Amino acid sequence: MQSKTENMQSTGINHTPDDSYLDLLEEVDFNPVFIMGDHRSGTTLLYKTLVATECFNYVSAYNVIQYDQLLPNKVNQTQNQARQELEELMQSLGISDRIIDNVEATPDLPEEYGFILKNSGYESYLNPDNLPVFTQLCRKIQFVSVSDRPLLLKNPWCFPHFMYVKSVFPEAKFIFIHRHPIDVINSKLKATRSILATRNPYLVLLSEQYAQIFKNPMQRFVYRLLYSTYFDLGLRHVTKSAVQSTTYFLQNIDSLPKTDYVSVKYEDLCNEPEETILKILGFLGLKQRSTLAYNTLIKPRPVKLLPEVQGKYEQIRQKLQPYFAYHSYDT
């Protein structure tokens, strides 16, 4: 299986296998539904569970890793072969889960479209510069998937930019997921430190930026320092990000028509998964196409706070008080 770099070398620096097939996308339309939530707030769990209802098209790990040749694979009916080759590659690399959260890693795992944006040389969040790339990727996914299903998308980088997303896709629907912010901060610190401490082979396949970090010791050192316990740098950085994103949410959520979004809590998704998923599908006017064993799909894990998070719990809570109050996390 060729990497994106190898494809560029073999086909010309600005040419990819998909280029000859882009005219097939001209008439492709898509109906976007965005999952909006911070990193480590439960977006992956929600994405996986909604995809399991078989109501949606979605961005898979295969779509991210093989992005530049999705169209010829579809047209030439080699999708299954390409997917099988990717699965064999992952097995040969010893990839069984994402490591950071024990989520099983397969070519079909729902993933973030932000990887595609970043791998294409743009910011990970949707903005005017990468809007054409994003629109094309949506059309690609819709073209290679089931034509009559809405396109379910998730990318935590867009959570603090959802009003821009709404401005360019006015018909879009939003599913907001929220989790206790202390748990989000704690989980984000653990996950970031994990992927910086040891090379994560699954993430290497998804992210060219991450792969590059492990080729540059100085860059990796800087990132590790930024998220370290040294002078609480990691906690300060992650807490600041949480304050910014939650403040953005509180300042802008009332600008969205209530008919265009639904909000759920990660805690409710874990404790009442079926009710939560049916609530979302009802909001979208959909009915699940498959019967789900929710007790096997969703298995809550106990949260163990890092010492620095536990020690600064009250200070963090005060900084995020408006968000705590909005979601009744104080009760």
DRENZA-266793 format. One line per 8 residues: number of its first residue (from 1); for each residue x, y, z of C-alpha. Coordinates in steps of 0.05 Angstrom, whole numbers, plus 5000, padded with zeros to 4 digits. Example, Ala and Ser with C-alpha at 12.3 -4.5 7.8 and 13.67 -1.06 7.14 Angstrom:
<bados>
1> 5246/4910/5156; 5273/4979/5143
</bados>
This chain:
<bados>
1> 5000/5000/5000; 5030/5066/4978; 5035/5125/5026; 5013/5194/5004; 5086/5214/4995; 5099/5153/4952; 5038/5169/4910; 5064/5240/4899
9> 5132/5213/4878; 5102/5164/4829; 5048/5207/4799; 5076/5278/4802; 5082/5326/4859; 5013/5357/4851; 4976/5297/4823; 4939/5243/4860
17> 4902/5181/4834; 4835/5216/4849; 4848/5275/4803; 4826/5240/4740; 4759/5224/4771; 4740/5290/4803; 4690/5306/4749; 4647/5251/4778
25> 4635/5295/4840; 4603/5354/4803; 4532/5330/4814; 4543/5299/4883; 4503/5331/4939; 4509/5318/5013; 4469/5332/5075; 4517/5345/5133
33> 4505/5330/5205; 4561/5353/5251; 4579/5323/5318; 4606/5381/5359; 4646/5371/5423; 4715/5382/5452; 4770/5330/5446; 4759/5274/5497
41> 4686/5294/5509; 4658/5229/5480; 4655/5248/5407; 4685/5183/5384; 4637/5141/5426; 4578/5180/5399; 4604/5176/5328; 4615/5101/5331
49> 4546/5088/5362; 4509/5131/5312; 4546/5099/5254; 4526/5031/5281; 4452/5049/5270; 4468/5046/5195; 4432/5112/5184; 4493/5152/5162
57> 4552/5157/5115; 4615/5176/5152; 4690/5188/5148; 4728/5123/5165; 4801/5110/5180; 4805/5079/5110; 4778/5144/5080; 4831/5185/5116
65> 4890/5139/5102; 4871/5124/5029; 4841/5193/5016; 4878/5207/4951; 4853/5144/4917; 4782/5136/4942; 4751/5151/4874; 4790/5101/4831
73> 4780/5048/4885; 4705/5060/4880; 4701/5064/4804; 4746/5003/4794; 4711/4964/4848; 4775/4955/4888; 4749/4986/4953; 4744/4919/4988
81> 4813/4899/4966; 4843/4966/4989; 4807/4960/5055; 4833/4889/5064; 4904/4911/5048; 4898/4966/5100; 4872/4917/5151; 4931/4871/5137
89> 4979/4930/5143; 4950/4949/5211; 4956/4877/5235; 5029/4874/5211; 5043/4938/5251; 5012/4908/5313; 4955/4957/5313; 4895/4932/5352
97> 4868/4995/5385; 4880/5069/5390; 4920/5059/5454; 4897/5125/5485; 4827/5097/5500; 4827/5023/5481; 4779/5037/5423; 4789/4982/5371
105> 4826/5008/5310; 4801/4982/5244; 4796/5010/5173; 4722/5023/5187; 4732/5062/5251; 4697/5130/5246; 4750/5185/5246; 4758/5261/5244
113> 4757/5298/5178; 4808/5345/5210; 4862/5295/5193; 4846/5303/5119; 4847/5378/5123; 4914/5378/5160; 4945/5326/5114; 4925/5371/5055
121> 4966/5428/5084; 4911/5468/5119; 4887/5481/5190; 4850/5424/5223; 4787/5465/5233; 4740/5489/5178; 4755/5560/5152; 4752/5599/5087
129> 4821/5573/5064; 4803/5500/5068; 4729/5504/5052; 4739/5479/4980; 4780/5420/5006; 4726/5404/5057; 4670/5408/5007; 4708/5362/4960
137> 4721/5312/5016; 4647/5311/5034; 4629/5297/4962; 4681/5243/4958; 4654/5207/5020; 4583/5213/4995; 4603/5187/4926; 4637/5125/4953
145> 4582/5111/5004; 4507/5099/5004; 4476/5155/4964; 4411/5166/5004; 4442/5174/5074; 4461/5239/5109; 4535/5251/5120; 4554/5247/5194
153> 4618/5286/5209; 4661/5296/5271; 4721/5339/5284; 4733/5368/5354; 4776/5423/5324; 4712/5454/5296; 4676/5457/5363; 4699/5528/5378
161> 4682/5548/5306; 4612/5520/5298; 4582/5587/5279; 4628/5591/5218; 4607/5520/5199; 4535/5541/5204; 4547/5603/5162; 4575/5562/5103
169> 4526/5504/5112; 4462/5537/5134; 4421/5473/5126; 4468/5433/5170; 4445/5400/5235; 4488/5397/5298; 4494/5345/5353; 4530/5375/5413
177> 4561/5328/5464; 4584/5353/5531; 4624/5320/5586; 4644/5341/5656; 4700/5391/5640; 4747/5365/5694; 4742/5296/5663; 4755/5325/5594
185> 4817/5362/5618; 4842/5300/5654; 4830/5255/5594; 4862/5304/5546; 4925/5309/5587; 4931/5233/5592; 4918/5222/5518; 4967/5277/5495
193> 5022/5253/5541; 5011/5181/5516; 5019/5198/5442; 5080/5241/5455; 5115/5191/5501; 5111/5133/5453; 5101/5130/5377; 5029/5111/5364
201> 5029/5070/5299; 4955/5081/5287; 4961/5156/5292; 5022/5154/5246; 4977/5125/5192; 4925/5180/5202; 4967/5242/5213; 5027/5265/5172
209> 5039/5320/5224; 5043/5269/5280; 5090/5224/5240; 5135/5285/5228; 5138/5300/5303; 5171/5233/5314; 5221/5247/5260; 5242/5312/5294
217> 5268/5301/5365; 5270/5376/5381; 5198/5386/5359; 5176/5327/5400; 5214/5353/5460; 5178/5420/5455; 5110/5387/5452; 5126/5342/5510
225> 5148/5401/5551; 5085/5440/5534; 5042/5383/5561; 5087/5364/5619; 5079/5372/5694; 5136/5423/5694; 5107/5486/5726; 5039/5455/5710
233> 5050/5473/5637; 5005/5417/5611; 4949/5431/5659; 4952/5506/5646; 4951/5496/5570; 4893/5447/5570; 4853/5487/5621; 4862/5551/5579
241> 4837/5513/5518; 4777/5488/5556; 4759/5558/5580; 4764/5585/5509; 4722/5530/5477; 4667/5528/5530; 4663/5604/5531; 4654/5604/5456
249> 4598/5553/5463; 4562/5593/5516; 4569/5658/5478; 4543/5630/5412; 4495/5573/5425; 4435/5619/5430; 4450/5644/5360; 4433/5576/5332
257> 4360/5561/5318; 4336/5509/5368; 4310/5468/5309; 4381/5460/5283; 4415/5427/5341; 4408/5377/5397; 4452/5372/5459; 4469/5309/5498
265> 4516/5293/5555; 4569/5240/5553; 4546/5217/5621; 4475/5206/5594; 4502/5170/5533; 4538/5122/5580; 4481/5112/5629; 4422/5114/5581
273> 4452/5098/5513; 4390/5075/5477; 4347/5134/5500; 4403/5183/5481; 4413/5154/5411; 4338/5150/5398; 4332/5223/5420; 4384/5243/5368
281> 4353/5201/5313; 4285/5230/5330; 4313/5300/5324; 4340/5283/5255; 4277/5248/5233; 4312/5181/5225; 4300/5110/5249; 4356/5062/5264
289> 4366/5009/5210; 4398/4958/5256; 4384/4932/5326; 4440/4952/5372; 4465/4916/5434; 4478/4981/5472; 4506/4945/5533; 4564/4919/5491
297> 4574/4982/5450; 4580/5029/5509; 4621/5010/5570; 4635/5069/5617; 4705/5069/5648; 4720/5096/5717; 4756/5163/5718; 4820/5169/5758
305> 4843/5241/5762; 4916/5259/5753; 4947/5287/5817; 4955/5357/5788; 4883/5357/5765; 4858/5333/5832; 4901/5385/5868; 4876/5443/5825
313> 4804/5418/5820; 4772/5477/5854; 4812/5528/5816; 4794/5496/5750; 4721/5492/5770; 4720/5566/5784; 4749/5583/5716; 4695/5540/5683
321> 4638/5559/5729; 4591/5586/5675; 4597/5520/5637; 4588/5480/5701; 4525/5518/5715; 4497/5513/5644; 4501/5437/5646; 4485/5429/5720
329> 4552/5398/5734; 4552/5431/5802; 4494/5388/5826
</bados>
